[in-house]
């Protein structure tokens, strides 16, 4: 809460300076150095506020989170190959670029998760090859 308050206060000060157009001259002068320090302090306060918020509200586990945690490395290993195979075929279509992008995005996501679940996750050899622990 402290860092959220500091971040909001610093952002308000920076916005007031922007709205009133009271910017110091650019260069190595005390006013500009103070502005740059305020911007840096503001950024750090936002980072710390978000980390604190995440620690407080996102500190839990679930079945889906355990499944996805175990899947992280194999999906990382598989996704590039699957995207290239699908993209090689899709790029030859006579369609709009957004249609091609959406097709590659959705089909590669589904294919990667299906290959992970049906091929990698179920067998010892493929689990080992993808860096997973035995069950």
C-alpha positions in Angstrom: 0.0 0.0 0.0 2.9 2.3 0.8 4.4 1.9 -2.7 1.1 2.2 -4.4 0.5 5.5 -2.6 3.9 6.7 -3.5 3.5 5.6 -7.1 0.1 7.4 -7.4 1.6 10.5 -5.8 4.6 10.6 -8.1 2.4 9.9 -11.2 0.1 12.8 -10.1 3.1 15.2 -9.8 4.4 14.1 -13.2 1.0 14.6 -14.8 0.5 18.0 -13.2 4.0 19.0 -14.6 2.9 17.7 -18.0 -0.5 19.4 -18.0 0.9 22.8 -16.9 3.9 22.4 -19.2 6.4 23.2 -16.5 9.2 21.1 -17.8 12.8 22.0 -17.0 15.3 22.6 -19.8 16.9 19.5 -21.1 20.5 18.9 -20.1 22.7 18.6 -17.0 20.9 21.0 -14.7 19.5 20.4 -11.2 15.8 20.7 -12.3 16.2 18.2 -15.1 18.1 15.8 -12.9 15.3 16.0 -10.2 12.7 15.3 -12.9 14.6 12.2 -14.1 15.1 11.0 -10.5 11.3 11.5 -9.9 10.5 9.4 -13.1 12.9 6.6 -12.0 11.5 6.6 -8.4 8.0 6.5 -9.9 8.8 3.5 -12.0 10.3 1.7 -9.1 7.3 2.4 -6.9 5.0 1.0 -9.6 7.1 -2.1 -9.9 7.2 -2.7 -6.1 3.5 -2.0 -5.8 2.7 -4.5 -8.5 5.0 -7.1 -6.9 3.4 -6.6 -3.5 -0.1 -6.8 -5.0 0.9 -10.1 -6.8 2.4 -11.5 -3.6 -0.7 -10.8 -1.6 -3.4 -11.8 -4.1 -1.7 -14.3 -6.4 -0.1 -16.6 -3.8 -2.1 -19.8 -4.3 -2.0 -23.1 -6.1 -4.6 -25.1 -8.0 -4.8 -28.2 -10.2 -4.5 -26.1 -13.4 -1.5 -24.2 -12.0 0.3 -27.4 -11.2 -0.5 -28.8 -14.6 0.7 -25.7 -16.4 3.8 -25.5 -14.2 4.8 -29.0 -15.2 4.0 -28.2 -18.9 6.2 -25.0 -19.1 9.5 -26.5 -20.3 8.0 -29.1 -22.7 5.6 -26.5 -24.3 8.6 -24.2 -24.6 10.5 -26.9 -26.4 7.7 -28.0 -28.7 6.1 -24.7 -29.6 8.7 -23.4 -32.1 8.7 -26.5 -34.2 4.9 -26.7 -34.3 4.6 -23.0 -35.2 7.0 -23.4 -38.1 5.2 -26.5 -39.4 1.8 -24.8 -39.3 3.1 -21.4 -40.4 4.8 -23.0 -43.4 1.5 -24.3 -44.7 -0.6 -21.3 -43.6 1.6 -18.6 -45.2 0.9 -20.1 -48.6 -2.8 -19.4 -48.3 -4.4 -16.6 -50.3 -6.0 -14.9 -47.2 -5.7 -11.7 -45.2 -2.7 -11.4 -42.9 -4.9 -11.3 -39.8 -6.6 -14.5 -40.8 -3.3 -16.2 -41.2 -2.0 -14.9 -37.9 -5.2 -16.0 -36.0 -5.0 -19.4 -37.7 -1.3 -19.9 -36.7 -2.0 -18.6 -33.2 -4.9 -20.8 -32.4 -3.9 -24.0 -34.2 -0.3 -23.9 -32.9 -1.6 -23.4 -29.3 -4.0 -26.3 -29.5 -1.5 -28.5 -31.3 1.2 -27.8 -28.8 -1.0 -28.6 -25.8 -2.3 -31.7 -27.5 1.2 -33.0 -28.4 2.3 -32.2 -24.8 -0.7 -34.0 -23.2 -0.9 -37.1 -25.5 2.8 -37.7 -26.4 5.1 -36.0 -23.9 3.3 -36.2 -20.6 2.3 -39.9 -20.7 5.5 -41.7 -21.5 8.8 -41.9 -19.5 11.1 -41.5 -22.6 9.4 -38.4 -23.8 9.2 -37.0 -20.3 13.0 -37.5 -20.0 13.7 -36.0 -23.4 11.7 -32.9 -22.5 13.4 -32.4 -19.1 10.5 -33.6 -16.9 10.7 -35.7 -13.8 9.3 -39.2 -13.7 5.9 -39.5 -12.0 
